Amino acid sequence: MRLHRAVVAAIGAFALLTAFPASASAANGTLHYVNVNGDDFSTNNPVNGECYLLVAGAAHVDNGTDTTATVFGDHGCEEILGPPLPPSTARDFGATVPHSVMFH
């Protein structure tokens, strides 16, 4: 009987551990950008691997996080636009501006 209870308890504990997904990691800090209309936007502690839309396209991006950011020319984080932005770096964009960003 004790063995049966121990097995049931172990199965229950395993089920609880696998029922909840691991928490998503996030970049620590703030992504700040100025869009082509001159409007300021910020995102605090963005989640790694999530695609973020840059409203109206970004003329300037400041990666104030501790994680590398990749900017994309499209709205769905598929068309990479230039080299990644390392942590604590900024970049100005000319005629071709990014429309989305992802941290990794």
Backbone bond lengths (Angstrom), bond angles and torsions (degrees), N, CA, C in turn:
res aa  C-N    CA-C-N  psi(-1)  N-CA   C-N-CA  omega(-1)  CA-C   N-CA-C  phi
1 M - - - 1.443 - - 1.531 110.52 -
2 R 1.351 116.88 -42.05 1.461 119.84 178.93 1.522 111.14 -61.87
3 L 1.323 117.03 -42.30 1.448 120.92 179.55 1.525 110.00 -61.55
4 H 1.307 117.30 -41.60 1.464 121.52 178.97 1.524 110.54 -61.18
5 R 1.339 118.27 -45.16 1.460 122.20 178.32 1.531 111.24 -63.13
6 A 1.328 117.05 -40.67 1.464 120.72 179.65 1.525 110.56 -64.13
7 V 1.320 116.76 -41.31 1.467 120.68 178.99 1.521 110.06 -65.66
8 V 1.317 117.15 -44.42 1.470 121.20 179.19 1.532 110.14 -62.11
9 A 1.323 117.45 -42.50 1.462 121.67 179.06 1.528 110.73 -63.91
10 A 1.327 116.65 -42.46 1.468 120.45 179.50 1.519 110.98 -64.51
11 I 1.304 117.49 -42.35 1.470 121.38 178.10 1.521 110.41 -64.05
12 G 1.315 116.98 -41.18 1.467 120.85 178.14 1.523 111.96 -63.07
13 A 1.323 116.18 -43.59 1.470 119.96 178.98 1.519 110.72 -63.84
14 F 1.319 117.48 -42.50 1.461 121.31 178.25 1.522 110.66 -62.25
15 A 1.315 117.05 -41.49 1.461 120.88 179.25 1.522 111.41 -63.03
16 L 1.316 117.53 -39.94 1.461 120.44 177.37 1.521 111.62 -65.00
17 L 1.319 116.79 -41.20 1.462 119.94 -179.19 1.519 112.04 -66.83
18 T 1.312 117.64 -36.00 1.461 119.90 -177.73 1.525 112.50 -88.67
19 A 1.311 118.45 -10.16 1.465 120.77 -178.73 1.517 112.31 -76.31
20 F 1.324 117.59 -27.25 1.455 121.52 -177.81 1.518 109.85 -105.56
21 P 1.331 118.02 125.44 1.453 119.50 178.72 1.525 111.03 -68.15
22 A 1.317 115.68 154.10 1.455 119.71 176.28 1.519 109.01 -64.51
23 S 1.318 117.14 146.08 1.456 119.81 -178.63 1.526 109.42 -67.46
24 A 1.327 115.70 142.80 1.457 121.05 179.97 1.519 109.32 -72.72
25 S 1.317 115.17 141.64 1.457 118.03 178.06 1.523 109.24 -83.62
26 A 1.289 115.68 151.98 1.458 121.08 -177.50 1.513 109.76 -130.61
27 A 1.319 114.33 152.02 1.456 120.32 172.45 1.527 107.11 -73.47
28 N 1.302 116.88 137.03 1.465 120.70 177.49 1.517 108.44 -91.62
29 G 1.314 115.88 124.10 1.453 120.78 179.61 1.516 111.46 126.68
30 T 1.329 115.61 -162.96 1.462 120.60 -174.13 1.521 111.35 -129.14
31 L 1.310 115.03 132.38 1.460 121.49 168.15 1.522 105.93 -90.91
32 H 1.312 116.03 125.17 1.465 121.00 177.81 1.520 107.19 -121.07
33 Y 1.345 116.32 137.44 1.453 118.80 174.20 1.513 110.60 -145.29
34 V 1.332 114.14 155.99 1.459 122.41 175.31 1.518 105.44 -114.26
35 N 1.332 116.43 124.27 1.462 117.95 -178.20 1.530 110.73 -81.23
36 V 1.318 115.87 177.83 1.470 120.68 -175.27 1.526 112.34 -65.69
37 N 1.321 118.41 -14.93 1.463 122.72 177.56 1.524 112.36 -93.02
38 G 1.337 116.86 -0.45 1.458 120.99 -179.71 1.514 114.50 87.39
39 D 1.330 117.85 8.33 1.467 121.77 179.29 1.529 110.28 -83.77
40 D 1.340 116.42 139.35 1.467 122.54 179.15 1.528 110.67 -92.52
41 F 1.342 115.33 138.51 1.460 121.91 176.32 1.517 109.27 -137.12
42 S 1.328 116.61 148.98 1.463 121.99 176.83 1.515 110.07 -140.03
43 T 1.324 115.31 146.96 1.460 122.57 173.95 1.519 107.04 -130.53
44 N 1.320 116.58 121.34 1.462 122.03 -179.65 1.513 110.95 -92.19
45 N 1.326 115.47 134.67 1.465 123.17 175.55 1.531 112.46 47.17
46 P 1.340 117.87 59.39 1.463 120.20 -179.41 1.530 111.76 -64.51
47 V 1.314 115.91 145.88 1.461 122.57 -178.25 1.528 109.39 -76.99
48 N 1.315 116.55 130.96 1.460 121.24 177.91 1.523 110.25 -63.57
49 G 1.337 115.72 137.05 1.459 121.16 177.45 1.510 114.50 85.94
50 E 1.324 118.64 -6.18 1.461 121.87 178.71 1.525 109.08 -95.05
51 C 1.330 116.78 138.66 1.459 121.95 -179.83 1.531 109.20 -87.06
52 Y 1.337 116.18 126.13 1.462 121.96 179.53 1.524 109.37 -111.26
53 L 1.311 116.46 130.38 1.459 122.70 178.14 1.522 109.88 -77.65
54 L 1.316 116.69 135.75 1.469 122.48 175.16 1.527 106.14 -102.17
55 V 1.318 116.80 102.53 1.460 124.17 -172.26 1.523 111.41 -55.36
56 A 1.321 117.03 121.51 1.467 126.00 177.96 1.524 113.18 66.75
57 G 1.322 118.21 7.89 1.458 121.11 -179.33 1.518 110.80 86.53
58 A 1.328 116.77 145.34 1.465 121.93 -174.64 1.521 111.13 -103.87
59 A 1.329 115.65 124.65 1.460 121.17 174.14 1.529 110.16 -83.87
60 H 1.339 117.08 -27.28 1.464 123.10 179.66 1.530 108.38 -144.04
61 V 1.336 116.23 131.85 1.465 121.82 177.57 1.520 108.34 -125.09
62 D 1.338 116.39 131.19 1.456 123.42 177.84 1.528 107.74 -120.15
63 N 1.325 116.06 109.02 1.460 121.01 179.43 1.527 108.91 -87.62
64 G 1.319 116.26 88.91 1.455 122.23 178.88 1.508 112.71 -89.72
65 T 1.336 117.26 27.92 1.463 121.02 179.55 1.522 109.90 -105.52
66 D 1.316 115.66 178.92 1.461 121.68 177.29 1.527 111.97 -98.58
67 T 1.338 116.69 16.41 1.459 122.76 -174.94 1.523 110.42 -130.99
68 T 1.322 117.00 145.34 1.460 121.93 178.20 1.521 110.32 -67.82
69 A 1.341 115.47 138.33 1.466 122.22 178.49 1.527 109.20 -116.07
70 T 1.311 116.36 139.82 1.456 121.77 173.62 1.521 107.48 -112.94
71 V 1.340 116.30 131.22 1.463 120.96 178.31 1.521 108.87 -101.46
72 F 1.332 114.85 151.17 1.460 121.53 -174.52 1.526 110.06 -130.24
73 G 1.314 116.14 146.38 1.454 121.50 -179.86 1.517 113.87 -78.44
74 D 1.319 117.05 -14.11 1.462 121.50 -179.90 1.530 110.32 -107.81
75 H 1.329 116.46 179.20 1.470 121.63 -179.12 1.528 113.31 -87.97
76 G 1.334 117.96 -4.75 1.464 120.02 -173.80 1.510 115.42 -118.46
77 C 1.330 117.94 18.91 1.469 122.20 177.64 1.534 112.29 57.48
78 E 1.319 116.13 47.35 1.453 120.10 178.99 1.524 113.23 -119.39
79 E 1.340 118.84 -33.56 1.467 122.67 -175.72 1.532 109.59 -104.29
80 I 1.335 116.24 96.14 1.468 121.34 -177.26 1.525 109.88 -60.41
81 L 1.322 115.21 135.76 1.457 121.90 -178.90 1.530 108.90 -117.54
82 G 1.310 116.80 91.27 1.460 121.42 178.36 1.511 113.13 80.58
83 P 1.337 114.51 -178.96 1.472 119.17 -179.11 1.530 111.11 -70.53
84 P 1.330 116.38 156.63 1.475 120.29 177.97 1.520 111.86 -61.28
85 L 1.325 115.35 157.28 1.464 121.77 175.23 1.525 107.98 -97.35
86 P 1.332 117.03 111.27 1.462 119.08 177.11 1.531 110.82 -63.80
87 P 1.321 117.69 166.66 1.463 120.41 176.51 1.525 111.62 -54.72
88 S 1.309 115.82 144.20 1.468 123.87 175.71 1.527 113.65 59.05
89 T 1.325 116.82 38.28 1.466 121.30 174.75 1.519 109.45 -127.93
90 A 1.328 115.69 163.15 1.465 121.47 179.79 1.523 108.69 -135.70
91 R 1.343 115.45 160.34 1.458 120.13 178.63 1.521 109.45 -150.69
92 D 1.330 115.35 140.56 1.462 122.12 172.25 1.523 108.28 -96.76
93 F 1.322 116.09 148.14 1.456 121.34 179.87 1.520 109.04 -121.56
94 G 1.336 115.95 145.06 1.465 121.91 -178.76 1.514 111.48 -96.48
95 A 1.323 116.04 -121.03 1.463 122.26 -175.16 1.530 112.15 -65.78
96 T 1.329 117.42 -38.05 1.465 121.27 178.80 1.519 108.42 -100.27
97 V 1.328 115.77 115.62 1.462 120.59 -176.45 1.521 110.94 -113.24
98 P 1.326 117.24 151.81 1.462 119.89 176.02 1.527 111.60 -75.33
99 H 1.332 114.73 148.38 1.462 121.54 178.15 1.517 112.77 -117.74
100 S 1.342 117.27 -4.62 1.469 120.57 175.95 1.520 108.66 -155.83
101 V 1.334 114.85 163.23 1.460 121.34 -178.91 1.517 109.27 -146.51
102 M 1.345 115.33 149.17 1.462 121.40 176.99 1.522 108.89 -139.84
103 F 1.319 115.73 140.97 1.458 122.25 178.69 1.518 109.07 -101.38
104 H 1.329 115.48 145.21 1.474 119.82 -179.11 1.497 110.69 -151.63
